[in-house]
Amino acid sequence: MDIVFVEGLKVDTVIGIYDWEKKIRQDIVLDIEMSSDIAAAAETDHIDQALNYKSVCKRIASFVRDSKFELVETLAEKICQIILTEFDVNWVKLTLNKGEAITGASGVGVIIERTKS
């Protein structure tokens, strides 16, 4: 299995369980790994044969910016479902980092893997 990845996609959103969090925008950082057979793209050297990671990023960034969730778990699940249903991907691994949400920690969040059913 080949993997196409995006590392460090920063998007601002409304996320959190506290009242003050629901009134502000916070940056989250996404690392995404997606299964993709790159053989045809490598042979043809044409974007139409590749998983277009720019399209994935634009779709995910738009969704995240427009979303409002309390839990990072919910947001991560929704992101993975978009990738699996809208793109030619059978497996996705997502790291969602909410940043310095805990004093003394450089990052907190979730790492999830999902496959197309």
C-alpha positions, -999 to +999 in steps of 0.1 A: +000+000+000+013+034-009+006+064+014+000+100+005+005+123+035-002+158+046+017+171+076+010+201+097-022+214+081-032+242+104-069+253+105-088+275+129-121+264+142-145+265+172-137+235+194-141+228+231-164+219+260-160+251+279-182+282+274-151+304+267-139+279+240-173+281+222-167+319+218-132+318+202-115+302+173-085+279+180-059+265+157-058+227+153-030+209+134-037+179+112-014+152+100-031+129+075-020+097+059-041+081+032-038+049+012-034+055-025-020+033-053+004+057-069+015+034-098-007+050-125+003+085-114+039+076-115+036+061-149+016+089-165+030+118-145-005+133-146-025+147-117-057+130-129-041+096-119-031+108-085-048+114-052-049+152-053-038+162-018-045+198-025-082+189-031-082+169+001-067+198+021-091+224+006-121+202+014-110+194+050-099+229+058-133+243+046-152+217+067-131+224+098-133+262+095-171+259+093-176+234+121-183+237+158-177+207+179-171+201+216-148+171+213-117+165+191-129+129+188-160+140+170-141+163+147-115+136+139-142+111+131-160+135+107-128+144+089-120+107+083-155+100+070-152+129+045-119+116+032-131+080+029-164+089+012-153+117-011-119+106-022-104+074-037-090+063-003-096+030+015-076+038+047-068+070+065-048+078+096-054+112+112-036+130+140-055+159+153-035+182+176-054+208+196-021+224+207-014+238+241-048+229+256-032+215+287-007+237+307+028+223+303+019+201+272+030+211+237+001+193+222-030+172+230-054+154+207-062+121+191-048+097+165-074+076+147-073+051+118-103+043+097-110+021+067-137+022+041-164-003+050 
